[in-house]
Amino acid sequence: MRIAFLGPEGTFSQEALRTSIALAGPGAEQAELVPVATVHAVVQAIASGDADRAVVPIENALEGSVNEAIDALLHDAPGVRIIGETVLPVRHCLIAAPGVALDEVAVVLSHPQALAQCARWLRDALPAAAQRAASSTAEAVRLAVGATEPTAALGTRLAADLYGGAVLVDDLGDTATNATRFLWLAPAGAPASAGDGSLWKTSVVFGGDGDGRPGWLVRCLSEFAFRGVNLTRIESRPARRRLGHYVFLVDLEGRADVPGPAADAVAALDDHCSEVRVLGAYPRAALPA
């Protein structure tokens, strides 16, 4: 088994993978871990057959959706399925090359999500430092440690250890309750992750030319409400056809892969939509306390 994740080694994606690897299925403990350069490439690793499982960030408590992951699932990898999810508490470290002091830092590197999750802290602690984006938190740490000017990076303690960095500030962020939700991905036909059987979630994408008619979205959502199916999340993304047209990603409580209210609601969307696709039914992850 090969498992893809956003690399290089030392990212929060790798932490999420390590703490939830049982969700990948039997044999995952002996799997080959495959770091890739972008979130889109993580999803495509499943679509292309380069990996058997993958872990991808999808949603953060502070910054919301990871659109790169959503768009890859909606538009670029129709054969990829969600088989599980995990939620990782996120606390950042500020890391630099040994010898760099906090008051010397002129540049802060990290993934755009990490910079945004620490925006208030950075404004207060390093107001004069320039902020620059990197492809991942671990790549930011690697670059910061090798930089010629006083540079720091937001990343994990694991990344500091891997790339020879010194932790200037530990356990930072704009809120102590920050967390990121990660999805486990697999090819179509793979079984869902093992759960306790009580709480499940289904992710569905739907859309169509009817979205220009008054009340179209209400009628779509009413199919869930009339059957007592609770939606836990709704997201709109450009349909990539014409300006002003969208597809909708919803997460709902229950299983749409077995007979019942959730499956009936999804089937009823066919009356309103030209596209309805179940991305996966899988056990719900417990939220951090």
N, C-alpha and C positions, 0 to 999 in steps of 0.2 A: 504494500500500500504506500502511496505517495500523497503527502498532505501539503498543500500550498498555503502560504500566508504572506502578508505584506512584510518584506524584508528591508534591510538585511537583519541578521540576528539581533535581538535585543529590543524589538518593538513591542507595543502593547498587544498587537495581534498575536505575537508569539506567546506572550503571557496568557492570553485568553485560550490559545491552543493547548498549552501545557496544563492549565487548570481544568480543562473540560475535555480532554482527549478521549475519554470513554464514550463521548457522544459520536465519535467517528465510527464506532462499531468494533467488532472482534478483530484483533490483530493490530489495533491502532498503536499500542504501546511500542511495537517494533517497527512502526512506519518510518519511511524516509521523509524528513521535513524539507520542504522545498521553498526557500525564500524567493519572492519575485518582486519586481520593482514598483508596481503600481497596484492600486485597488482593482482597476479594470483588468489587469493581467491576472490577478488572483481568480476572478470569475472565469476568465477565458481559459485558464489552466484546466478547469473542469470541462468546459465546452470542447476543447481541443483534444482531450484525453491525456494531457500531460500530467494530470493529477487525478487521484481517485476521490479525494476529499479536499475541502478548502475551508478556511475560516476568514470571514470578511466583516469589517465593522459596518454597521448599518444605521446606528442612531446613537446620539450622545445626549445626556441629560441637559447639558448647557447649550450646545450648538445645534441640536436637532439632527436632521437627516444627513447621511453621507451620500450625496447625490451621485457621486461616481459609481458607487456600488449599486444604487437603485437603478440608474440608467442602464448599467451593464446587464442587470437581471431582466429589466423590462424590454430592452430593445436589441441587445447584442448576443444574448445567450439563452434562447427560448428552451433549450433542452436541459438547462441546469435547474435542479430542484433544491429547495430548502428542506433539510432533514432534522434540524435542531437549532437551538439558540442557547447562548450563555450571556450573562451580564457580569462585567468586570468592573469593580470599583477602580477609579482612576485618580491617582495622585502623582504629580510630576516631580522630577528632580531638575534643578538647574545645574548643568554639568559643563566644565571647561577643562582645558589642559592644566596639569599640575603647575602651580605657581601663579595662576591668574586669580586675582582677587575680585570680589564682587563689585567693588567700586571702580574697577578698571574695565569692566565689560562694555564694549562699544557696539557689539552686534549680538543679537539673539536669533538663533536658527531653530526651526522646528517645522513639523507638518502644520499646515494652516489650521486644522482643527485644534491642535495643542496650543498654538499661539492664541487662538480665540478663547479657549477655555481658561487661559491664564491672563487675559487682557488687562483686567483690573489690577492684578498683582504686578504686572510688568509696568503699567503706568505709574504705580506708586513707588516701586522699588528701583526701576531702571528707566526713568522717563526720557533720558537722552539716548538710549540705545536704539539702534536701527533694528527692525524686525524683518527677517528674510525667511521665505518659505523653503522647505526641503521636501523630498518625496516621502519621507517617513521620519519618525522621531529618532530611530536608531541611526539613519543616514545623517541626520543633523548632528548627532553626538560624534559620529566618526569625523565629519567635516570640522566641527568645532575644535576637537582635540588636535587636529593637524593644521589649524589656521595660523597665519602669521600675525594677524592683529588680534587683540583681546576679544575673544568670541566665546559665547556660551550657547548651550542648547537645552531645550526642554526635552526630557526623555526619561527612560527608566533607569533604575539603579543597575539592572543587568547590563544595559548598554554602556554605562560608565565602566563597569568591570571588564566588559569585553574589549573596549577600545582604549583603555588606559586613561580614562577621564577622572577628574576629581569632582565630587559633589559639593557645590557651593551652598546650595539650599535644598533641603529635603522636604518632602510632603507639602508641596505648594499647589495652589490652584485657587480659583475664585469661589469655590464652595467645597465644603468637606463631603458633600453627598454626590459629587460628580461620579458618573458611571457611564460606560459604553456598552451597548448591546451588540453582540456579534452573532452572525449566522453561520451555521455549518452547512456547507453545500456539497452536493453529490450529483452524479449523472441521473437522468430520468430512470425510474424503476428501482432506485436504491431504497431500502427500507428506512423509515423514520428512526431517529435515535430512541433508545430505550428510555422510557419514563415510568412514573409510578402509576400511570393509567388514569389519573383523576383530572388533571388540567391540561387541555390541549389548545392549540392555536392553529389557525389556517391563514395563509397569506394569499390574496387573490388580486389580480389585475384585471380591470375592465375598462372599456371605452367604446366609442363609436360616433358616427356622424350625427346621431341624435343629440349630441351634447350642445347643439345650437338651439334646441327647442326649450321654451320656458318649462321649468319643473322637471326636466329630464333627470337631473342628479337626485332630486327628491324621490322620484319614482324608483330609481335604482336602490337608494338607501332604504326605502320603505320595505323592500323585499326582506331585508334583515329585521327591521323593527317589527313588522307584522308577525314574524315568527319567533320573536323574543331572543334574537341573536344579537349579542352585544359586540359592537365594534370597539376595539382598543386603540386603533390608529387609522388615520386616513391621510393620504398624501397624493397630491397631483403633480404630474410631470408633463412636459410638452409631448404631444403625440408624434412630433417630428413629421407631420404631414403639411399642415398650414398653420400660420400664426393664429393663436386663439383657440386651438383645439388641444385637449389634454386626455391623458389616460390616468386612471386612479388606482392606487395601490391601497388596499385595506387589509388590516389584520383583524381577525374576528375570533371570538371565543368559541371553541368547539372544533369538531372535525368535519371537513367537507368531503373526506374520502370514504366515509361510511354513511349509510342511510340515517337521516335525521334532519332536524331543522336547519342546520348549517348547510348541508348538502342541498336541501330544497331551495334555500335562499339563493345559493350560487347558481343553481340550475335556472331559477326564475329570471336571472339577469339576462339570459338569452333573448327574452322578449324585448329588451331595451337596447341591447349592445350588439355590435358586430364582432367584438373581441372580448372573450372571457377566458381567463387562464388561471388555474390554481397553481401557485408557485410551490406549495407544499403544506402539508399538515404535520405538526410536530409537537412534542411536549413543551409546555411553557416553562421558561426559566424562572427561578425564584429571584425576586428583586432583593438587592442588598438592604440590610436593616438600616 
